[in-house]
Amino acid sequence: MYVQTKLQFQAVLDQVFPEYRGVFGDLYSLASLIILQEYPSSEDILISSEDELATRLKELYKKGSKKWINEKVQLLKAAAARNPFQKNLYQSHLLSMDMYINMLLQYKEHLSKLEAEIDTLAKDIEEYNIIQSIPGIGEKIAATIISEIGEIDRFNNPKQLVAFAGIDPEVFESGKFKATLVRITKRGSSRLRHALYMAVRSGIRDSRKKKTTEEIIPRNKRLREFYDKKRSEGKLFKVAVIACANKLLQWIFALLKNRTTFQDIA
């Protein structure tokens, strides 16, 4: 239902204010939906002062800098000026858009509460704490990995877990042709693949400087070293990330099987 509502909302938005799509990075963020609900047409934006729009944005984005707020105001004004549907909008379209926005806001509230409940329940699960001991894996990623993997005893070895995630390599060869491009199978859980991708990106990212030196420390030093090794071998970024996800799953398998934490094997 949530996905269907999104599609219906997009269809109406395209008939009312299509240029609005490029204003916010996430069209479905809480602030984006509320702004659109309060200023549903380009005319509403154009007749509003920049100070009014900036004040409303500041209320919705309390951590937003003055520069960021002003940039968003200018984007709103520019999108409204470009919008092909300036006037003579069907009232039914505006009513439909308001209805879909209300539905999306309700879905977001429900999903937010559900995620909070899942996080609370996950903290009582031993596997949750084990997986979260890996630097770069936070609460939501850990909960997703647990829910997708299930019982680790279902897998006899790391290769089975890698295949389940769909990140095992698939090489096409025929006759004398030997493939040089290796693709992943993508046969397994897409949610697990996405969680692993986010964990890798977070793990190899630089986190902070040491207090005594100017050295940059990656969140997950071992994973970053493995990533750098793959890149030095000439691997493309995407290939190196997939290799890291594969390595990460091997660690997760070992940790869950041995009921130990990442720090204990580091």
Long-range contacts (C-beta under 8 A, 24 or more apart in sequence): 1-107, 2-104, 2-107, 2-111, 5-100, 5-103, 5-104, 5-107, 6-104, 8-100, 9-97, 9-100, 9-101, 9-103, 9-104, 12-93, 12-96, 12-97, 12-100, 13-97, 15-85, 15-90, 15-93, 16-40, 16-41, 16-85, 16-89, 16-93, 16-94, 16-97, 17-41, 17-42, 17-79, 17-80, 17-83, 17-85, 18-83, 18-84, 18-85, 19-79, 19-80, 19-82, 19-83, 19-84, 20-79, 20-83, 22-75, 22-79, 23-72, 23-75, 23-76, 23-79, 24-72, 28-104, 28-108, 30-60, 30-105, 30-108, 31-57, 31-60, 31-61, 33-101, 33-104, 33-105, 33-108, 34-60, 34-105, 35-60, 35-76, 36-97, 36-101, 37-98, 37-101, 37-102, 39-76, 40-94, 40-97, 40-98, 41-85, 41-89, 41-94, 42-79, 42-80, 42-81, 42-83, 42-85, 42-86, 43-80, 43-86, 43-87, 45-76, 45-77, 45-79, 45-80, 46-77, 46-80, 46-81, 50-77, 53-77, 115-140, 118-143, 118-147, 119-143, 122-146, 126-259, 127-152, 127-256, 129-261, 130-255, 130-256, 130-259, 130-260, 130-261, 131-252, 131-255, 131-256, 133-255, 133-261, 133-262, 133-263, 134-199, 134-203, 134-220, 134-248, 134-251, 134-252, 134-255, 134-262, 135-203, 135-219, 135-220, 135-221, 135-223, 135-262, 136-199, 136-200, 136-202, 136-203, 136-204, 136-205, 136-219, 136-220, 136-223, 137-199, 137-202, 137-203, 138-202, 141-195, 141-198, 141-199, 141-202, 144-191, 144-192, 144-194, 144-195, 145-192, 145-195, 145-196, 145-199, 145-252, 148-189, 148-191, 148-192, 148-195, 149-192, 149-252, 149-256, 152-253, 152-256, 152-257, 155-253, 157-253, 158-249, 158-250, 158-253, 158-254, 161-249, 161-252, 161-253, 162-246, 162-249, 162-250, 163-187, 163-188, 164-188, 164-189, 164-192, 165-189, 165-192, 165-193, 165-196, 165-245, 165-249, 166-190, 166-192, 166-193, 167-193, 167-196, 167-242, 167-245, 167-246, 167-249, 168-246, 182-239, 184-242, 193-245, 196-245, 196-248, 196-249, 197-241, 197-245, 199-245, 199-248, 200-227, 200-241, 200-244, 200-245, 200-248, 201-241, 203-244, 203-248, 204-244, 222-266, 223-247, 223-248
